[in-house]
Amino acid sequence: MPRVPSVYSNFFYGPLTEDVEDLLARFQHMDSVRFADFSSIWRDMSFSDVFFGISSSGDMRRFSRITLATAVKFFLPPYSFQIRVGGLYLMFAFYHTQLLCPPLKIRLALKDWAQVQNFLRDSLNGQHYDVVYIYRKLLAAKAFHYTAMPHVLAFQKQQKPQTEEDCSEFLSRSTVIQELMSSDLLEEMRSIHCHYEKLKEATVETSCKVSMAHQDFTTHLAGCMSEFIAWQQKTAPLETRRDRKVETDDEKEADEEESSIRAKLLSSIKKKSYSNFKEVSKSRRHRQLEVVDLSSLNVQQVQEPGISQKKRPVSLKARTQKKLVVREEKSVVQTWLLSAPEGTEGVPLKR
């Protein structure tokens, strides 16, 4: 599911996924991988009208991103080959019918590139040229945006991540047992078993009755594999649905347990905080505050005793004045006589 805000994911993603699953179910019922059959279903359902009715450009961009991400989800494993072909056709149809200009590109992550190449190789080997043609048309239109992650990275923490269930009808079953039967492994095992029997007969010391392997081992193995394939076709979808229901029930119980534990922790924290708080008595609530006159206090009393004031160092001028004491010397010359005019003999001089 594409990572978008919860409002838009709940409003857009649910109904769109239901419609897409309906379209792919019809395409799977036709038992074909041709683009003409897919386009007939698309036109019959009027699927291009899903982009109509959205007024704001922001909502249109979000909805286009959700549609392309939904198509990419069905294009990648674990779905069957026919459903993946339908996902590719959906990518082509959604890209060319969106109403954005320029159109929004399809995000294709780096980890999914190997799966895409294997899908194209299988399409060429099966001579499904419609699939290869549609993919190359998307490449020619530069519709892919090759990224490191399949979704847009946003630093928004989701409160409760939504878990999505894959449609069991579209899932591809494991073909490992069928590949084992179709390969030459059974013939090699048969030849090894025959060689073992010949070596056992050639030895004289041991009797021929001793056998370290089952008789007709290859035929017994082939019968077991065919029984397993028949059983898988009957019971695989039922078991997957039951397992998913059990997993969802377990997840719901785990979420309920986590929520109850968190509620208990919050209540205990609140109790501790309220127990430490001491209320003021009623007699002190209405008591008037005493106004202190700071002007009458001495500066040394107002200052806190813990705070130590830094003493300024004595200046250089003060230190020199302390060391150098200036003394006035009595001079013999009377300074007041120096200003007397010349030629004033007999005139009494007054100081």
C-alpha positions in Angstrom: 0.0 0.0 0.0 1.4 3.4 -0.8 2.4 5.5 2.1 0.1 8.5 2.1 -1.7 10.4 4.9 -4.3 8.3 6.7 -7.3 10.5 5.5 -6.5 10.0 1.8 -5.6 6.3 2.2 -8.9 5.5 3.9 -10.9 7.6 1.4 -9.2 6.7 -1.9 -7.4 3.4 -1.4 -10.2 1.1 -0.2 -12.8 1.7 -3.0 -10.1 1.8 -5.7 -8.7 -1.6 -4.6 -12.1 -3.2 -4.7 -12.7 -2.0 -8.2 -9.2 -3.1 -9.4 -9.7 -6.5 -7.9 -13.1 -6.8 -9.7 -11.4 -5.8 -13.0 -8.6 -8.3 -12.5 -11.1 -11.1 -11.5 -12.9 -10.6 -14.8 -9.6 -10.6 -16.7 -8.6 -13.8 -14.9 -12.0 -15.4 -15.8 -11.3 -14.8 -19.5 -8.2 -17.0 -19.2 -6.2 -14.7 -21.6 -3.3 -12.4 -21.5 -4.1 -10.3 -24.6 -4.4 -6.6 -24.3 -7.6 -6.5 -26.5 -9.4 -8.6 -23.9 -8.2 -6.3 -21.1 -9.2 -3.1 -22.9 -12.7 -4.5 -23.6 -13.2 -5.0 -19.8 -11.7 -1.6 -19.1 -14.2 0.1 -21.5 -17.1 -2.0 -20.2 -16.5 -0.9 -16.6 -15.8 2.7 -17.7 -12.7 2.6 -15.6 -11.2 5.8 -17.0 -13.9 7.8 -15.2 -12.1 7.2 -11.8 -10.1 10.4 -12.3 -13.2 12.6 -12.7 -14.8 14.5 -9.8 -11.6 15.6 -8.0 -11.3 19.3 -8.0 -8.1 20.3 -6.3 -4.7 19.5 -7.8 -3.3 18.2 -4.6 -6.0 15.6 -4.2 -5.6 14.6 -7.9 -1.8 14.2 -7.4 -2.4 12.0 -4.3 -5.0 9.9 -6.1 -2.8 9.4 -9.2 0.0 8.3 -6.9 -2.3 5.8 -5.2 -3.6 4.4 -8.6 -0.1 3.8 -10.0 1.1 2.2 -6.7 -1.9 -0.1 -6.7 -1.1 -1.2 -10.3 2.6 -1.8 -9.5 1.5 -3.9 -6.5 -0.4 -6.3 -8.8 2.5 -6.2 -11.3 5.0 -7.7 -8.8 5.1 -11.1 -7.1 3.6 -13.1 -5.3 0.8 -12.9 -7.8 0.3 -15.3 -10.8 1.5 -14.5 -14.3 -1.9 -13.6 -15.6 -2.5 -11.1 -12.7 0.9 -9.6 -13.2 0.0 -9.1 -16.9 -3.2 -7.3 -15.8 -1.1 -5.2 -13.4 1.1 -4.1 -16.3 -1.9 -3.2 -18.4 -3.3 -1.3 -15.5 0.0 0.7 -15.2 -0.3 1.5 -18.9 -4.0 2.6 -18.7 -3.6 4.6 -15.5 -0.6 6.5 -16.8 -2.3 7.5 -20.1 -5.7 8.4 -18.5 -4.5 10.5 -15.6 -5.4 14.2 -15.7 -2.1 15.6 -14.5 0.1 17.6 -16.8 2.9 16.6 -16.8 1.8 13.1 -15.9 2.9 11.4 -12.7 5.6 8.7 -13.3 5.5 5.1 -12.1 7.8 4.4 -9.2 9.9 1.3 -9.8 12.2 0.3 -6.9 15.7 -1.1 -7.4 14.9 -4.3 -5.5 12.1 -5.2 -8.0 14.2 -4.9 -11.1 15.3 -8.5 -11.1 11.6 -9.6 -10.9 10.7 -7.4 -13.8 13.5 -8.8 -16.0 12.4 -12.4 -15.2 8.8 -11.5 -16.0 9.8 -10.1 -19.4 12.0 -13.2 -20.1 9.1 -15.5 -19.4 6.8 -13.4 -21.6 9.2 -13.7 -24.5 9.7 -17.5 -24.0 5.9 -17.9 -24.0 5.5 -15.7 -27.1 3.3 -13.2 -25.3 4.3 -10.2 -27.4 1.4 -8.0 -26.2 3.1 -7.9 -22.8 6.5 -7.0 -24.2 5.0 -4.3 -26.5 3.1 -2.6 -23.7 6.2 -2.6 -21.5 8.3 -1.1 -24.3 5.7 1.6 -24.9 6.0 2.6 -21.3 9.8 2.8 -21.6 9.5 4.9 -24.8 7.2 7.3 -23.0 9.7 7.5 -20.1 6.9 6.6 -17.7 9.1 4.9 -15.1 10.8 6.6 -12.3 13.6 4.4 -11.0 14.0 4.9 -7.3 15.7 3.3 -4.3 12.4 2.9 -2.4 8.9 1.9 -3.7 7.2 4.7 -1.8 7.9 8.4 -1.1 10.0 8.8 2.0 8.3 11.2 4.5 9.3 11.9 8.1 5.8 11.3 9.4 5.3 8.6 12.0 2.2 6.5 11.5 0.2 6.0 14.7 -1.0 2.5 13.6 0.4 1.1 10.4 -2.2 -0.6 8.3 -1.7 -4.2 7.3 -2.9 -5.3 3.9 -4.0 -8.8 2.9 -3.2 -10.1 -0.5 -6.1 -11.5 -2.5 -5.8 -15.3 -2.2 -7.5 -15.9 -5.6 -4.7 -14.0 -7.4 -1.7 -15.6 -5.7 0.5 -18.0 -7.7 1.1 -21.4 -6.3 4.6 -22.8 -5.8 5.8 -24.7 -8.9 8.9 -26.3 -7.3 7.4 -29.8 -7.3 6.2 -29.5 -10.9 9.7 -28.4 -12.0 11.1 -31.4 -10.2 8.9 -33.7 -12.1 9.5 -32.1 -15.4 13.2 -32.1 -15.1 15.6 -35.0 -15.7 16.2 -35.5 -12.0 14.0 -38.6 -11.8 15.9 -40.3 -14.6 19.3 -39.5 -13.0 18.0 -41.0 -9.7 16.8 -44.1 -11.5 20.2 -44.6 -13.1 22.0 -44.1 -9.8 19.7 -46.7 -8.2 20.4 -49.2 -11.0 24.1 -48.6 -10.6 23.8 -49.2 -6.8 22.0 -52.6 -7.4 24.8 -53.7 -9.8 27.5 -52.9 -7.3 25.6 -54.7 -4.6 25.4 -57.8 -6.8 29.1 -57.6 -7.7 30.2 -57.8 -4.0 30.5 -61.4 -2.7 30.8 -60.7 1.0 27.3 -59.1 1.4 24.1 -60.8 0.6 21.8 -59.4 -2.1 19.0 -59.1 0.5 20.6 -56.2 2.2 19.4 -52.9 0.7 20.1 -49.4 1.8 17.4 -47.8 -0.4 13.7 -48.5 -1.1 12.8 -50.6 -4.1 11.3 -48.6 -7.0 12.2 -45.4 -5.3 11.7 -43.1 -8.3 8.2 -44.4 -9.1 7.2 -44.0 -5.4 8.6 -40.4 -5.4 6.7 -39.5 -8.6 3.5 -40.8 -7.1 3.9 -38.8 -3.9 4.6 -35.6 -5.9 1.5 -36.1 -8.0 -0.6 -36.6 -4.9 0.8 -33.5 -3.3 0.0 -31.4 -6.3 -3.6 -32.6 -6.4 -3.9 -31.9 -2.7 -2.4 -28.4 -3.1 -4.9 -27.5 -5.8 -7.8 -28.4 -3.5 -6.8 -27.1 -0.1 -4.3 -24.3 -0.7 -6.7 -21.4 -0.9 -8.7 -22.5 2.1 -5.7 -22.9 4.3 -4.3 -19.5 3.3 -7.6 -17.8 4.2 -7.7 -19.6 7.6 -4.1 -18.7 8.4 -4.7 -15.1 7.5 -7.7 -15.0 9.8 -5.7 -16.5 12.7 -2.9 -14.0 12.1 -5.3 -11.0 12.1 -6.9 -12.2 15.3 -3.5 -12.6 16.9 -2.5 -9.1 15.8 -5.6 -7.6 17.2 -5.1 -9.3 20.6 -1.5 -8.1 20.7 -2.6 -4.5 19.9 -5.2 -4.7 22.7 -2.6 -6.0 25.2 -0.1 -3.2 24.2 -2.8 -0.5 24.6 -3.8 -1.9 28.0 -0.2 -1.9 29.2 0.3 1.7 28.0 -2.9 2.8 29.8 -1.6 1.2 33.1 1.7 2.9 32.8 0.1 6.3 32.2 -2.2 5.9 35.1 0.7 4.9 37.5 2.7 7.9 36.3 -0.2 10.3 37.0 -0.7 8.8 40.5 2.9 9.3 41.4 2.9 12.9 40.1 -0.3 13.8 42.0 0.9 12.1 45.2 4.1 14.2 45.3 2.1 17.4 44.9 1.3 19.2 48.2 -1.6 21.5 48.4 -1.3 24.8 50.3 -3.5 25.0 53.4 -6.6 27.2 53.3 -5.3 29.5 56.0 -2.3 30.4 53.9 -4.1 30.9 50.7 -5.7 34.2 51.7 -2.7 35.5 53.6 -1.5 38.8 52.3 2.1 39.1 51.2 4.5 41.2 53.2 6.1 44.0 51.2 9.8 44.4 51.9 11.4 47.8 51.5 14.6 47.1 49.7 15.9 50.7 50.0 16.4 50.4 53.8 18.4 47.2 53.4 22.1 47.3 52.9 23.4 46.0 49.6 25.4 43.4 51.3 22.4 42.0 53.1 20.3 41.8 49.9 22.9 39.9 48.0 22.8 36.1 48.5 25.6 34.7 50.5 26.3 31.9 48.1 27.2 34.3 45.3 30.7 35.6 45.5 31.5 39.0 43.9 34.6 39.3 42.0 37.0 42.0 43.3 38.5 44.3 40.9 42.3 44.5 40.8 43.9 47.8 42.0 44.8 50.0 39.1 48.3 51.0 38.2 47.7 54.6 39.1 46.6 53.8 42.6 49.6 51.4 43.1 52.1 54.1 42.0 50.4 56.7 44.2 50.9 54.5 47.2 54.5 53.8 46.5 55.6 57.2 45.4 55.0 59.8 48.1 55.4 63.4 46.8 57.1 65.7 49.3 57.1 69.5 48.9 60.6 71.0 49.3 61.0 74.6 50.7 62.9 76.7 48.1 65.2 79.5 49.1 64.0 81.7 46.3 60.8 83.5 47.1 58.5 83.2 44.2 56.6 86.2 45.0 59.6 88.5 44.6 60.3 87.4 41.1 57.4 89.4 39.8 58.5 92.7 41.2 59.4 95.5 38.7 62.9 96.6 38.4 64.0 100.1 39.7 61.6 100.2 42.6 64.1 100.6 45.4 62.7 102.0 48.6 59.2 101.0 47.7 57.8 98.7 50.3 56.9 95.4 48.9 53.8 93.8 50.0 53.3 90.2 49.8 
